[in-house]
């Protein structure tokens, strides 16, 4: 066990799941790979968008709290999600498609693009409107606000980060901090937490390492598609360490990820209660030219 394998996923908040699906699966061309519920509050959605296989490192997720007021990033919060693309031509493509780079989603969540300069495998979703060579390729990093830019330096170093960057056997990623504009307000269009990736057999060791660094991790929580621990770093950003597996194909045919509401086995008994409470969603694949079976 040396370093975390970059970013596993980034989880955010939306107040409007239908619009969220249209933007992330439509405008950004990501694949909706899992339609489930928040396991800590199963009355609301947990939506997962990623590359074609739902690979860690490409997975942006959303809790839906219908009608949630807009939030504002501040101290101890991530304010920008940074994606990789292959070239300056790709940056130009996205600038034309979304209006500017950096850009914000319909609820104000900020995104940025960087041209990839790493050996990591590109993590790309198939979309008929977005040429493969211009598509988003997974996460590069995240940017956060801190009231004291030196407060978490030693803590992150103890977890193997060097200048905010971690690189494991499969991928790398980073978190960079900027001076805080003041207190934030959680809500729609804000990041809830960032998850870092580790192999399945290293989760307990990582929990111990976080404790030894002075963190206060939760017990290991079985999320079915991965196992997780959660803790706040000294600046207040909520971190998760999530395992590289079992993965989203553990309970769905890979060709049909995200098409049906999937509840982990421990939550299946709640289906009749929670399903009527969830917002009806558009089919992100319906009517799109050139689509194959996964968009039927």
Buried (B, 14 or more C-beta within 10 A) or exposed (E): BEBBBBBBBBBBBBBBBBBBBBBBBBBBBBBBBBBBBBBEEBEBBBBBBBBBBBBBBBBBBBBBBBEBEEBBBBBBBBBBBBBBBBEEEBBEBBBEBBEEBBBBBBBBBBBBBBBBEBEBEBBBBBBEEBEEBBBBBBBBBBBBBBBEEEBBBEBBEBBBBEEBBBBBEBBBBBBEBEEBEEEBEBBBBBBBBBBBBBBEEBBEEBBEBBEEBEBEBEEBBEBBBBBBBBBBBBBBBBBBBBBBBBBBBEBBEEEEBBBEBBBBEEBEEEEEEBEEEBEEBEEBBEEBEEBEEBBE
